[in-house]
Amino acid sequence: MGKKIKKSVATLLAHIIKIDNRDVEKEAPLFCKLMGIDFDCDPKEAVAFLKQTMKEEYNLDEHLAIINDALCDDKLSKMHILEQVNHIIYSDTITPKDYKEFEKIKQALFSC
């Protein structure tokens, strides 16, 4: 997978951390592990993605569209991304806001 989808998936995973105001240092190992599994992302690169996303403004819908376009016919990969989002959600206290965000992401990924 290309750098563009890697950044979009990293943004998606970091988004969950960001919206819940989670401890970035605590979440970084899981984030790095998930990015390493599918994107051969070394920990240094993954932490850079995470820190950049935490600081900058981004349009989640644009990143979801990039992922959706790249994986339009690959429902298994989309399910795997949802599983990763779920891992991030379950790594800390779960709120109703988390469930809403998960459903929004699922809808966007399977709109193709």
C-alpha positions as CSV (number, residue, x, y, z in Angstrom):
1,M,0.0,0.0,0.0
2,G,1.2,3.4,-0.8
3,K,2.3,6.3,1.4
4,K,-1.0,8.1,0.9
5,I,-3.1,5.3,2.4
6,K,-0.6,4.7,5.1
7,K,-1.0,8.4,6.2
8,S,-4.8,8.1,6.0
9,V,-4.9,4.9,8.1
10,A,-2.4,6.5,10.6
11,T,-4.7,9.6,10.7
12,L,-7.8,7.5,11.3
13,L,-6.1,5.6,14.2
14,A,-4.7,8.8,15.7
15,H,-8.1,10.4,15.4
16,I,-9.5,8.0,17.9
17,I,-6.7,8.9,20.3
18,K,-7.2,12.6,19.7
19,I,-11.0,12.9,20.1
20,D,-10.8,11.2,23.5
21,N,-7.9,13.3,24.7
22,R,-6.0,10.1,25.5
23,D,-2.5,10.0,26.8
24,V,-0.4,9.9,23.6
25,E,2.6,8.2,25.3
26,K,0.3,5.5,26.7
27,E,-1.3,4.9,23.3
28,A,1.9,5.1,21.2
29,P,3.0,1.4,21.7
30,L,-0.4,0.1,20.4
31,F,-0.5,2.6,17.6
32,C,3.1,1.7,16.5
33,K,2.3,-2.0,16.7
34,L,-0.8,-1.6,14.5
35,M,1.0,0.5,12.0
36,G,4.0,-1.9,11.9
37,I,1.8,-4.9,11.2
38,D,0.1,-3.7,8.1
39,F,2.4,-1.0,6.8
40,D,5.9,-2.1,7.8
41,C,6.1,1.2,9.7
42,D,9.0,1.3,12.1
43,P,8.3,2.7,15.5
44,K,10.1,6.0,14.9
45,E,8.0,6.6,11.7
46,A,4.8,5.6,13.5
47,V,5.4,7.9,16.4
48,A,6.1,10.7,14.0
49,F,2.7,10.1,12.2
50,L,1.0,10.0,15.6
51,K,2.5,13.2,16.9
52,Q,2.0,15.1,13.6
53,T,-1.7,14.1,13.6
54,M,-2.2,15.1,17.2
55,K,-0.8,18.6,16.4
56,E,-2.4,19.3,13.0
57,E,-5.8,19.9,11.6
58,Y,-7.1,17.2,9.2
59,N,-10.3,16.3,7.4
60,L,-11.2,12.8,8.5
61,D,-13.7,12.5,5.7
62,E,-11.0,13.0,3.2
63,H,-8.8,10.3,4.8
64,L,-11.8,7.9,4.9
65,A,-12.4,8.6,1.2
66,I,-8.8,7.8,0.4
67,I,-9.0,4.5,2.3
68,N,-12.3,3.7,0.7
69,D,-11.1,4.5,-2.8
70,A,-7.9,2.4,-2.4
71,L,-9.8,-0.6,-0.8
72,C,-13.1,-0.3,-2.6
73,D,-13.4,-3.9,-3.5
74,D,-11.3,-5.3,-0.6
75,K,-13.9,-5.7,2.2
76,L,-11.5,-7.9,4.2
77,S,-8.9,-5.2,4.4
78,K,-11.6,-2.7,5.4
79,M,-12.7,-5.1,8.2
80,H,-9.2,-5.3,9.3
81,I,-8.9,-1.5,9.5
82,L,-12.1,-1.5,11.6
83,E,-10.6,-4.1,13.8
84,Q,-7.6,-1.8,14.4
85,V,-9.9,1.1,15.2
86,N,-11.6,-1.1,17.7
87,H,-8.3,-2.0,19.3
88,I,-7.6,1.7,19.8
89,I,-11.1,2.3,21.2
90,Y,-10.8,-0.6,23.6
91,S,-7.4,0.4,24.8
92,D,-8.9,2.9,27.2
93,T,-12.3,3.8,28.7
94,I,-15.1,3.4,26.1
95,T,-17.7,6.1,25.8
96,P,-20.9,6.5,23.8
97,K,-19.0,9.0,21.6
98,D,-16.6,6.1,20.7
99,Y,-19.4,4.0,19.5
100,K,-20.8,6.8,17.4
101,E,-17.4,7.5,15.9
102,F,-16.9,3.7,15.1
103,E,-20.3,3.6,13.3
104,K,-19.5,6.8,11.3
105,I,-16.2,5.2,10.2
106,K,-17.8,1.9,9.4
107,Q,-20.5,3.7,7.3
108,A,-17.8,5.7,5.4
109,L,-15.6,2.6,4.7
110,F,-18.5,0.5,3.4
111,S,-20.2,3.2,1.3
112,C,-18.4,1.9,-1.8
